[in-house]
Amino acid sequence: MSSSRKSKNSLTFIDDINPIHDQYKIKVLILRLWKAYQKDAGNTIEMVLVDEKGSRIHATVEDKNIKKFDGVLKEGDAVTLNPFKLIKYSGDYKSNSLSFKILFYRTTQVKPCDDFPKEVPEKYFVEFGDVLNGSLDTRVFVDVIGQIVNVGPIEDIKIRGKSTPKLDVELRDRGNVRLMCTLWADFAKQVKVYTEANPAAVVCVIRCAQVKEWKGNWTISNAMGATRVLLDPPGVFVDGFRSGLPTDGVVLTNHDNSELFAGSTVSIRDQFLVKNHKRTVRDIVEALEEGMCVTMVTVGSVERTSKWYYVSCKMCNKSVEPYPENSGDDGKPPLYYCGVCDKDVSAVVFRYRLVLEVSDATNYKARFLLFDAMGSTLLRRTAQELYNAVSENDPSILPSEIGALVGKRFLFKVSIGGDNLKSDRSHYVVQLFSDDDELIKDYSDGLASEVLVPLPVTPITKEASVRRGGVSAENTKPPAKKIKIEDKKQESFVTS
């Protein structure tokens, strides 16, 4: 009887692996890597690997082999592996549904792989409805994608005598189905900080999430080690999800109490007409206190002294530093240095850092800064897409989509930070925007019932006061602030 064997040098996809054989070679991306300790096995390196078809397999390095592989295996690297052992994969929680996993031999070879695709098919995302109806196997981790619409406070929970941060967030899918998610430890702090700095349509991707039932309610949470949380990650899959979200104006809400509930989000209309103080550009540039406000302005120009984008590391989303221009002349992608990851990277993505000079009827001007989430929402295209459209000619060229913003009127919600109070060169960061004609009209009509009265004055130095238009020996007239007076249709000016 003849038998055929796969060549040791040929590649096998994960779906084609048969655990009765052991001579396989696979090309995979190390999607997740962490160190663990088990009472019966000691210290281990655990990994979730994914191949070009998007299929995953779990892998383990035993205690006795950690020293050999510890510096070789890195999360985010694409590698080829062979040979390796296939053993039974069981337990209370698993990163995939396979009945077997990879166990590294001491002789297993790990070699870099340069031709692994930037994106692979997504096979592990689940519908919110399937989580909520309890139909999923809670022993197998799942992927989830959703828009963050509610964020609770950070709580410190005692676990085995150790204080651990806990954060509850509410996600929604494209059908507006809501799902609660509990995040622990560093993930809790990561999401809290990011959402406070980016209070817009934040898309959250959670890989290897744990499905849990609590008091009759089905939720998800991160599993220590295996889970990876990504906020506004680049990619075709995420772009497609974002474009399919409901256009109902729901934005992210941070709560000061621990009760999160569906329907507690604040609409864009309420953000601009009810919740936040209305300010003119003059009010904003002369402000003496930090805070949040909304304003109606016209875009006069786009700042050209700096680029409208920045280059960021695909792993940590932080800006990277380029090497000399000829670093990519060998046919490989150009290299950058990431200070956060502390390594050279070629996997980068372009993100918005868009500065608009705006003005209003007061004839004062200010510079409003839009980061990536706001820029992508405003222009309906990612910075990477716009960069690719002009890079072959000259990346310094302003894309037509950005140039078309000049002359348009917008409502912006902006933050006035400490840097703005110290220097008039600082940008005001945009937290939310609207170009809806009806909303702009309602905002404008509402200004007719407001009256200017003196702003409260905070003691500051004479020099800073004169520069910012505040009170000083030479300038005793305080700037004006608008307040609402009932049944007053004509705007008047009051001074003290």
Secondary structure, DSSP 4 states (H G I P E B T S, - for coil): -------TTS---GGG--TT-----EEEEEEEEEEEEETTTEEEEEEEEE-TTS-EEEEEE-GGGHHHHTTT--TT-EEEEEEEEEEE--SS-BSSS-SEEEEEEEEEEEEE-S---S------B--HHHHHTT-S-TTB-EEEEEEEEEE---EEEEETTEEEEEEEEEEE-TT--EEEEEEETHHHHHHHHHHHH--S--EEEEEEEEEEEETTEEEEEEPTTT-EEEES--SHHHHHHHHTS--S-B--EE-SSS---TT-PPBHHHIIIIISEE--HHHHHT--S-EEEEEEEEEEEE--SS-SEEEEETTT--B-EE--GGGGTTSSPPPEEETTTTEEE--EEEEEEEEEEEE-TT--EEEEEEEHHHHHHHHSS-HHHHHHHHTTT-TTSPPHHHHTTTT-EEEEEEEE-HHHHH-TTSPEEEEEEE--HHHHHHHHHHHTTEEEEEPP-----HHHHHHHT---SS---PPEEEEE-TT--S--B---
